[in-house]
Structures are given as C-alpha cells and as structure tokens.
Amino acid sequence: MRKEREDVIERELQLCGYFAIVTSEKMTASEALNLYKSRDISEKLFGSDKTFLGNRSFRVASSQAAEAKIFIQFIALIIQARIYTLLRKRKAEMPGKPNYLSVPSALKELEKIELIRQPNGNYKLDHAVTATQKVILGAFGLDEPQAVRDAAG
C-alpha cells in the first residue's frame, strides 16, 4: 500500500499561484473561468490552422487570392469554434464522456446522414438517423425532422 508523500504535496502547493480575472460584465467566478478557458481554446484553434485547414502553403497566384483564402479560413475557424463549444456543452450535460462529441467525430458522424431526391422532387432520408446522430443534432438545437426539413430546403 502506497503512502502519500505529504512533503512533496506541500512543496507543490507552495508553488501554486493565484490569478485574477477582471471582467466588464457581471458574472460568477465559474462563468468567468469558463470564458477565460474558451478564449484559450480559440487561440489554440487558430494555432492549429495549419493542420486543420491545410495551411502549410498558400499555393495561390496573387495576394488577392491569399487574402481570400485567409478570410475563408477565418470563417471556417469561427464555425469550428462554435461547433466545439456546442459539443462541449452537450458533453458536460451527459453522464459519462462520449467520445463522439469531438468536432472531427461529430462531423464524420453527421456526414453519414444522406437525403435522396425522389422523382416527385421531395427528399427522403437514405437511412434512419441513429441515436448518436440525434445526440449530436441536439447539441445544435436540432431534431431529426427539423434537420431533414432544413437540409431539403
């Protein structure tokens, strides 16, 4: 049986510091900390731009094309950050920690939902929406019938 090394724990606790978060809006300490952490996540998302969006090289012929590509990547990162936030919120509400609520896993799962256009012009689901897909859609405030209606236009 292992015994706690109180001297090591005490030394580590002495190295811990305190920090203050100053906000312009009234909020609880928990809300302020969550906001602070989400900003850190946003910075990491922009840092991961090179891998997520293939930004190793621009491969464009003009500065105007480079600016357009950067703008599109910026919009994509905003969308990715919003998806991440909604999935994280849904994950916190669930018992356990489902691994399908990460951005790549959720997008891969939602890609499986297919609509087929029928001869009369109406759309029909190719396969039934799974329970996992329903949870992911729920994170975005959608249910199956609404998602099908919106996708069919």
N, C-alpha and C positions, 0 to 999 in steps of 0.2 A: 504494500500500500504506500502510495506516494504522499509525502507531506508538503504542504505549501511552504515555499521559501519566502517567509514574510520580509526578510531583509531586501530581497530582490524586488518584491512588490512595492515596498515602501520607497525604494530608490527610484523606481519608475514613476510612482505617483508624484514624487518631488519634481520630476522633470516635466510633468504636465503643466500646461499653462491655461490661462483664461483668455477669452476674447470677447469683444463686444460687437454687436451688430446694431447699427443705428439705422432706423427706417424713417421715411417721411410719412408713412401710413401707420395707423394704429393696428397692431396685430399681436397675437400671442407669441411667446418665445418659440413654440413649436412651429408656428406658421412662418416666422422669420427664418428659422433654421432650414425649413424645407425650401423656402425661396432661395436662400443662400446656396444650398446644395444644388438646386436646379440650375442656377447660373453657372456653377462649376461644371455641371454636366453639359451645358450649352457650349462652354469653352472647349470641352473635350470633343464634342461633336464637330466643331469647326476644325479642331486639330486632326480629327480622323477623316477630314475631307479628302485627303489624298487616296485613302484606301476605299472608302465607301463610294465615291463618285468617279474614281479613275482619273484623278487629277495629277498623275505623275508628270505628264507633259501635256501642254495645251493642244498641240497639233492643229493649229489654226494659221490662216494665211495673213490675217490682219489684226491690228489692235482692236478694231471694232468687233471682230468675231471673238476675240479673247474676252472683251468686256461682256459680251452677250453670254458667253459660256460661264463666266464668273457669276453673273446675275442669276442665271438658271440654277447654278449650283447653290447659291444663297437661298433661293426659294425652296429647293429640294431639302436643304438642311433645316429650314424652318418647319417644313412639313414633317420631316423625320423627328425633329424635337417634339412636335405636338403629338405625334403617334406614340413616341416613347413616354411622354408624360401621361397620356390617357391609359396606356397599357400598365404603367407602374401604379397608377391609382387603382385600376381594376385588380391588379395582383395583390395590393395591400388589403383589399376588401375580401379576398378569398382565403379560405383555410388552406394551409399548405402554400407552397410556392410553385405553381405550374410553370414548367419551362417553355411552354408555347406562347407565353406572353412577352417575349422579347421581340424587338422590331423585325429582325430577319425571319424568325419563326412565324410570327403572325402574318407577315406579308406572303410568305411561302404558303401558309395555310389558306389565306384568302384567295390566292391565285387559282386554287382548285375549284372555286365557285364559278361555274360556267352557265351562261344563258344561251339557249338555242332559239334562233328566229324561226318561227313556224310559217308555213305558206300564207296564212291569213295576216301576217305582219305582227302578231303577238309574240312575246317571248316566254319561254318556259325554262325552268331550271333543268340542266342536264342530269344532275344528281341531287339528292336531298342535302340540305345544309346540315353538317354534323354538329354535335353538341359543342365541340371545341370551337368551330366557326361561329356558333351562336354566342359563345362567351366573348370572343374577340369582337364581333359586331356590337355586342352590348357595351363594350368598353368605349365605343364611338357613339353610343346613344342610338344605335340602330337595332331593329329586329329584322327577322328574315323577310316578312312581306314588304316592309319599307325598303329594305336594301334591294330587293328584286324590282320594285316599282321604280326606284331611283336609277338603277342600272339600265332598265329598259327605256328610260327617258320618257 
